[in-house]
């Protein structure tokens, strides 16, 4: 097996003692990790393309659903997950929703806290700015 690996891949397994150990290291390095939060987002935002039949859309959704890691849950948990997914999908800031989708385990309250923290960090530079008197005076005068 080792002789058929490229040098870039061989560096991962050159110090292994067994084939099983090498395979385990390569799986860890190259196997795509599942992210159920991202998978649910992809399902929620998946739309039919102009060249797709309805059957093709359903097939694509079923493939995406495999990464969602659905479990038996209560109605309250289902509701929370649905609200979390809608919250993430509806956020206007791509920076914030990309950050949230990077978390493979994320409940609604954590999603809200992370989003609010990012808003605070993004707005922090503006909250410490001193507004020149002429601009603040103009703002006051125009509002009257």
FITOR-53467 format. One record per residue: residue in one letter; x, y, z of N, C-alpha, C in turn. Coordinates in steps of 0.2 Angstrom, whole numbers, plus 5000, padded with zeros to 4 digits. Layout:
aXYZXYZXYZ ...
***
This chain:
x500449945000500050005000500450065000 x500950065004501450125005501750144998 x501950104994502250114988501850154983 x501150144984500650174979500450244981 x500750274987500550344989500950394986 x500650454985501150504983501550534989 x502050574988502450594993502050644998 x501650674996501250725000500750685005 x500550625003500150585007500550535011 x501150515008501550475012501850505019 x501950565019502150595025501650585031 x501050575030500550565035500650495038 x500950445034500950375037501650345037 x502150385036502850355035503050325042 x502750355048503050325054502550275057 x502050255053501550205056501850135056 x501650095060501850025061501449975058 x500749985056500349935053499949975048 x499649935044499149955039498549985042 x498249955047497649985050497850055053 x498350065056498550125059498650175053 x498950155048498950205042498250225039 x497850175039497150185036496750235041 x496850225047496550265052496750335052 x497450345051497650415050497450445044 x497450415038497250435032496450455032 x496050415035495350425036495250495040 x495650495045495550565050495750625046 x496250615041496550675038496050695032 x495750645029495450655022494650645023 x494350615027493650595028493350665030 x492850675026492450735027492050735034 x492150775038491750775045491050795044 x490550765047489850785046489750845050 x489350895048489150945051488350955051 x487950925055487250925055486950995054 x487251045057486951115057487051135049 x487651125046487751145039487251105035 x487251045036486751005032486051025032 x485851045038485151065038485051135035 x485551175035485551235031485551225024 x485951175021485951165014485251135012 x484951095016484251075014483751125014 x483751175019483351225020483351275014 x483951285011484051335006484151304999 x484051234999484151204992483551224988 x483651244982483051254977483151224971 x482651204967482651174961482951214956 x483451184952483751224947483351214940 x483451264936482951264930483051194925 x483651164926483751104922483551034926 x483351044932483150984936482450964936 x482350904936481650874937481450874945 x480850864946480650854953480950794957 x481050744953481350684956482050694957 x482450734953483150754954483150794961 x482750844962482750884968482650844974 x482150794974482050754979482650714981 x482950684976483550644977484150684980 x484250744977484750784980484650804988 x483950814989483750824996483950765001 x483750704998483850645002484650635003 x485050654998485750644999485950695005 x485750755004485950805009485750785016 x485150755017484850735023485250675027 x485650645023486150595026486550625031 x486750685030487250715035486950755041 x486250755041485950785046485950755053 x486050695053486050655059485450665063 x484850645060484250655063484150595069 x483850615074483750575080483050585083 x482850535086482150535089482250595095 x481750645094481850695099481050715101 x481050765106480350785108480150835103 x479550855104479250905100479550975101 x479750985108480051045110480751055106 x481150995106481750995103481751005095 x481250975092481150985085480951065084 x480551095088480451165087481051205088 x481451195093482051235094482551225088 x482651165086483051155080482751195074 x482151195073481851225067481951305068 x481851325074481951395075482651415074 x483151375077483851385076484051385068 x483751345065483951335057483651395054 x483051415055482751475052483151545054 x483351545061483751605063484351605059 x484751555058485351555055485251575047 x484751545044484651555037484451625036 x484151655041483851725040484351785042 x484851765044485351815046485651855040 x485651915040485851955034486651955034 x486951955039487751955039488051885037 x488351885031488651825029489151795034 x489551845037490051835042489751795048 x489251815050488951785056488651715054 x488251715049487951645048488451595045 x489051615042489551565041489951545047 x489951595052490251575058489851525062 x489151535062488751485065488751415062 x488751415055488751355051489351315052 x489851345055490551315056490451265063 x489951275066489851235073489451175071 x489651115072489351055071488851035076 x488851065082488351055087488251125090 x487551145089487351215091486651215092 x486451235099485851245100485551315099 x484951325100484651395098485051445103 x485051435109485351485114486051505112 x486451455111487151465109487151495102 x486751485098486751515091486651595092 x486151605096485951675098486551715101 x486851685106487451705110487951725105 x488151675101488751685097488551745092 x487951745089487851795084487851865088 x487551875094487651935098488351955099 x488751905101489451915102489751945096 x489651915090489951945084489752015082 x489052025084488852095082489152145087 x489252125093489652165098490352185095 x490652125093491352135091491452175085 x490952165080490952205074490752275075 x490352295080490152365081490652395086 x491052365090491452395095491952455092 x492252445086492652505084492252565083 x491552555082491152615080490952645087 x490852605092490552635098491052675102 x491752675101492252705104492452775100 x492152785094492252845090491952905094 x492352955093492153025095491853055089 x491253085090490953115084491053185085 x491353215079491553295080490853335081 x490953385085490353425087490053455081 x490353465075489953495069489453445067 x489753385066489253325064488653315068 x488853315075488253295080487753355080 x488053415079487653475078487153475072 x487453455067487053445060486553395061 x486653335065486153285066485653315070 x485753355075485253375080484853425076 x485153465072484753525068484353495063 x484553435060484153415054483553375057 x483553345063483053305066482453355069 x482653415070482153465072481653485067 
***
